[in-house]
Amino acid sequence: MKVDLKNYFCDLPFTYTEIHKDRQTLCCPYWNDTNLKKSPDYLKNWFSEEAEEVRESMLDGSFSSCSKEFCPHLNMLVNKGEVTGPIRPIEEFNADNYNKPKRVKICIDRTCNLRCPTCRDNIIPNTDLNTAMTLSQLKRIEEGFGDELEEFFTSGTGDPFYSKAMRDYLIDFPVEKYPNLKRIIIHTNGILWTPKIWDKLSKVHQFIDQCEISIDGACKETYEVIRRGGKWSTLIDNLHFLNTIETVKRITTSFVVQRDNYKEVEKFTILMNSIFKGHKEHTVLFYRISNWGTYTEQEFKEVNVFDRDHPEHSQFLNEVRKLNKYSNVVSNLDLETKLI
């Protein structure tokens, strides 16, 4: 399928910034890796020359700084002609609508209760130093973006319910610092999203209407190997609890695909759709595995079934094609399947 990208733009670089300890981007770094972090001033970085170059590439049809391979939304557009997520028809662009970011994703705290091999080698615990650094950076986000921010997204690199800094920040959220806030999006592994934790977050219940739960398996045996430290029965109980929270309208369940779980992609889709049936707006999101530095070159080669030279690549393609019949699946799985 031939799609003319000049007819579309992505609104992320005009509305969104993602903040890590060592970088600031206008997108997921694997989708667009332009690093804006030239100073500790997040707002100054937002208006930098590098940021303007990325935005220009959204408007000239080149998408030159974007990965058509890793961005699931650009991938869906290029290969299926489908408009999803932040992709918009170019006629909807209006420069007057954009100034400071409306959305920020907080990726500054890597503390987590799990040690998934796709992400880290060991559990990263809470420490006094880490907590203080996270709170300091949250304060800078308040000062730079708080007055216009509409969406607060946490966390892309750890678990917001395990992180002491982030959990305490949400429990005593400074609503007055965010006068235009419409929502808080929670990205979590789900293990700590219990009724007890939820009750403590009563101050932000009104804002938490979206979430993403990272899972990576469709049964106990697979899940507890890939999600080291996780307990399948606890996860399933928490997912059923999540489905009872009326204020959480949009739920994404996500799955990083690799050698050890690719045979479960359809099973996962069926299971998640059965749990979140009914009134929830539910998306099943599949990502291709990336090497975040936790694998050696040989180890990554062994798990990367996206590699056309992998001995299980053809079997992987057969499993992926089964997803074509599910309307709520979004992915960046493989160009060859034309799924994306």
C-alpha positions in Angstrom: 0.0 0.0 0.0 1.3 3.4 -1.0 0.5 6.1 1.5 1.5 9.8 0.9 2.8 11.0 4.2 2.4 14.6 3.2 -1.3 14.1 3.9 -0.6 13.4 7.6 1.3 14.7 10.6 2.0 13.4 14.1 1.0 15.8 16.8 3.3 14.3 19.5 6.2 16.8 18.9 3.7 19.7 19.2 2.0 18.4 22.4 4.2 15.9 24.2 7.6 15.5 25.8 9.2 12.5 27.5 11.6 13.2 30.3 14.4 10.8 31.4 17.3 11.3 33.6 19.7 11.6 30.7 17.5 12.9 27.9 14.3 14.7 26.9 12.5 13.7 23.7 9.3 14.5 21.8 8.3 10.9 21.5 9.3 7.5 22.7 13.1 7.4 22.2 12.7 4.2 20.2 10.2 5.9 17.8 12.1 9.2 17.6 15.5 9.4 19.3 16.2 13.1 19.0 17.6 14.2 22.4 16.6 17.7 23.3 18.4 17.7 26.7 21.0 20.4 26.3 20.2 22.1 29.6 18.4 21.2 32.9 15.6 23.6 31.9 12.9 21.4 30.4 11.0 24.3 28.9 14.1 25.8 27.2 14.7 22.3 25.6 11.1 22.2 24.4 11.7 25.4 22.4 15.2 24.4 21.2 16.4 24.3 17.6 16.5 20.5 17.7 12.8 20.4 18.7 11.8 22.7 15.9 13.6 20.5 13.4 11.6 17.5 14.5 8.4 19.4 14.2 9.3 20.5 10.7 9.7 16.9 9.7 6.1 16.2 10.8 4.8 18.9 8.4 6.9 18.3 5.3 5.9 14.7 4.8 9.3 13.3 5.5 8.9 12.0 9.1 12.7 11.9 8.7 13.5 11.6 12.4 10.9 8.9 13.0 11.2 5.1 12.9 8.7 3.5 10.6 9.9 0.2 12.1 9.4 0.9 15.8 6.5 3.4 15.9 3.3 1.3 15.8 1.2 4.3 14.7 3.4 5.3 11.7 3.8 1.6 11.0 0.0 1.2 10.9 -0.3 4.1 8.5 2.5 3.1 6.1 1.4 -0.6 5.9 -2.3 -0.5 6.3 -3.3 3.0 5.7 -4.9 3.2 9.1 -4.8 6.4 11.2 -4.2 5.6 14.9 -3.0 7.4 18.0 -1.3 10.7 17.4 -1.3 10.5 13.6 -3.7 13.2 12.1 -4.7 14.4 8.7 -2.6 17.4 7.8 -5.6 19.6 7.3 -6.2 19.4 11.1 -2.9 21.1 11.9 -3.2 24.6 13.3 -0.1 26.2 14.7 -2.2 28.5 17.0 -3.1 25.4 19.0 0.4 24.7 20.2 2.7 26.4 22.7 3.9 24.5 25.8 3.5 20.7 25.9 0.0 19.5 26.9 1.3 16.1 27.8 4.4 14.9 29.7 5.6 11.4 30.3 7.7 11.0 33.4 10.5 8.5 32.9 12.9 9.8 35.5 12.6 7.0 38.1 13.5 3.4 37.3 12.6 1.8 40.6 10.5 -1.3 40.1 9.4 -4.4 41.9 10.1 -6.6 38.9 13.3 -7.5 37.1 12.2 -8.3 33.6 15.2 -9.2 31.4 14.0 -7.0 28.6 14.5 -4.0 30.8 16.9 -4.6 33.6 19.2 -7.2 35.2 18.1 -6.7 38.9 15.4 -5.1 40.9 16.0 -1.3 41.2 15.0 -0.5 44.8 13.9 2.8 46.4 16.8 4.7 48.0 16.8 8.1 49.7 19.0 9.5 46.9 16.8 8.3 44.2 13.7 9.5 45.9 15.2 13.0 46.4 16.3 13.2 42.8 12.9 12.2 41.5 11.1 14.7 43.6 13.5 17.5 42.5 12.8 16.7 38.8 9.1 16.6 39.4 9.4 20.1 40.9 11.1 21.3 37.7 8.3 19.8 35.7 5.7 21.6 37.8 7.5 24.9 37.3 8.1 24.5 33.6 4.9 22.9 32.3 2.4 22.9 35.1 0.3 25.9 34.0 -0.6 24.4 30.6 -0.2 20.7 31.2 -3.3 18.7 30.4 -2.0 15.1 30.7 0.5 13.6 33.2 1.9 10.2 32.2 3.8 8.0 34.6 5.9 5.9 34.3 7.7 4.7 31.3 10.8 3.3 33.0 9.7 1.9 36.4 6.6 1.3 38.4 4.7 4.3 39.8 3.1 2.3 42.6 6.5 0.8 43.7 8.5 4.1 43.4 8.2 5.9 46.8 8.7 9.3 45.2 6.1 8.8 42.5 3.6 7.0 44.8 3.8 9.8 47.4 3.6 12.4 44.8 0.3 10.9 43.5 -1.0 10.4 47.0 -0.5 14.1 47.8 -0.8 15.4 44.2 -0.4 19.2 44.0 -3.5 19.8 42.0 -3.1 23.6 42.3 0.1 23.4 40.3 -1.8 21.9 37.3 -4.8 24.1 36.7 -5.6 22.7 33.3 -4.9 19.1 34.1 -7.5 16.7 32.5 -5.9 13.3 33.1 -3.2 11.2 34.6 -2.2 8.1 32.7 -0.7 5.2 34.7 1.8 2.8 33.1 2.4 -0.1 35.5 3.0 -3.8 35.6 -0.2 -4.1 37.6 1.2 -6.1 40.5 0.7 -3.3 43.1 -2.6 -1.9 41.7 -4.6 -3.2 44.6 -7.7 -1.9 46.3 -5.5 -0.7 49.2 -3.2 1.3 47.0 -6.1 2.7 44.9 -7.8 4.0 48.1 -4.7 5.9 49.0 -4.8 7.7 45.6 -8.2 9.2 46.2 -6.9 12.7 45.5 -6.2 11.8 41.9 -9.1 9.4 41.2 -10.8 12.1 39.2 -7.8 12.3 36.8 -6.9 8.7 36.3 -9.0 7.7 33.3 -6.4 5.8 31.3 -3.8 3.2 31.9 -1.4 0.8 30.3 -0.6 -2.6 32.0 2.6 -4.3 30.7 2.2 -8.0 30.9 4.2 -10.1 28.3 2.6 -13.4 28.8 -0.7 -15.2 28.6 -0.3 -17.9 31.3 1.4 -18.4 34.6 4.3 -20.4 33.3 5.4 -17.8 30.7 4.5 -14.7 32.7 6.5 -15.6 35.8 9.6 -16.5 33.7 9.5 -13.2 31.7 8.1 -11.0 34.4 10.6 -12.0 37.1 9.2 -11.3 40.6 5.6 -11.1 39.3 2.8 -13.4 40.4 0.2 -14.4 37.8 -2.7 -14.9 40.2 -2.1 -11.5 41.8 -2.0 -9.8 38.3 -5.2 -11.4 37.2 -6.9 -10.5 40.5 -5.8 -6.9 40.0 -6.9 -6.7 36.4 -10.4 -7.8 37.4 -10.3 -5.1 40.1 -9.2 -2.6 37.6 -12.2 -3.5 35.4 -14.5 -2.4 38.3 -13.1 1.1 38.5 -15.6 3.2 36.6 -13.4 6.3 36.3 -10.8 4.3 34.3 -12.3 4.5 30.9 -9.4 3.5 28.6 -7.3 0.5 29.2 -4.3 -0.8 27.2 -2.8 -4.2 27.9 0.7 -4.5 26.4 3.0 -7.3 25.4 6.6 -7.2 24.3 7.0 -10.0 21.8 10.0 -12.3 21.7 11.0 -15.9 21.3 9.7 -17.0 24.7 6.2 -15.7 24.3 5.3 -15.1 20.6 3.2 -18.3 20.4 0.8 -16.6 23.0 -0.1 -13.4 21.2 -3.5 -14.6 20.2 -4.1 -16.3 23.5 -3.2 -13.0 25.2 -5.6 -11.0 23.0 -8.5 -13.4 23.8 -7.7 -13.4 27.5 -7.5 -9.6 27.8 -10.6 -9.1 25.8 -12.5 -11.5 28.0 -11.4 -9.6 31.2 -12.1 -6.1 29.8 -15.2 -6.9 27.9 -18.2 -4.5 28.4 -17.9 -0.8 28.9 -14.2 -0.4 28.8 -12.4 1.0 25.8 -9.7 -1.6 25.6 -6.6 -1.9 23.3 -4.2 -4.7 23.0 -0.8 -3.3 22.2 2.1 -5.4 20.9 5.7 -4.2 20.8 8.7 -5.8 19.1 11.5 -6.5 21.5 14.3 -4.0 21.7 17.7 -4.3 23.3 17.9 -1.8 26.1 21.5 -3.0 27.0 20.4 -6.0 29.1 21.3 -8.6 26.4 24.6 -9.4 24.8 24.5 -9.3 21.0 24.3 -13.1 20.9 21.5 -13.3 23.6 19.4 -10.7 21.7 19.9 -12.6 18.5 18.5 -15.7 20.1 15.3 -14.0 21.4 14.7 -11.6 18.5 12.2 -13.6 16.3 11.7 -10.5 14.2 15.0 -11.2 12.6 14.3 -12.9 9.3 17.3 -15.2 9.9 15.9 -16.4 13.2 15.0 -20.2 13.0 11.5 -19.5 14.3 10.8 -16.4 12.2 8.3 -18.2 9.9 6.4 -19.6 12.9 6.4 -16.2 14.4 4.8 -14.7 11.2 2.1 -17.4 11.3 1.2 -16.4 14.9 1.2 -12.7 14.1 -1.2 -13.2 11.2 -3.8 -14.6 13.6 -4.1 -11.1 15.0 -5.6 -9.6 11.8 -9.1 -10.5 12.9 -9.0 -8.5 16.1 -10.1 -4.9 15.7 -8.6 -3.6 18.9 -5.0 -4.7 18.3 -2.3 -2.1 17.6 1.3 -3.3 17.0 4.7 -2.7 15.4 5.4 -6.4 14.9 6.7 -7.0 11.5 6.6 -5.2 8.1 6.4 -8.5 6.2 3.0 -9.5 7.7 1.3 -6.3 6.6 -0.4 -6.4 9.9 0.9 -3.0 10.8 
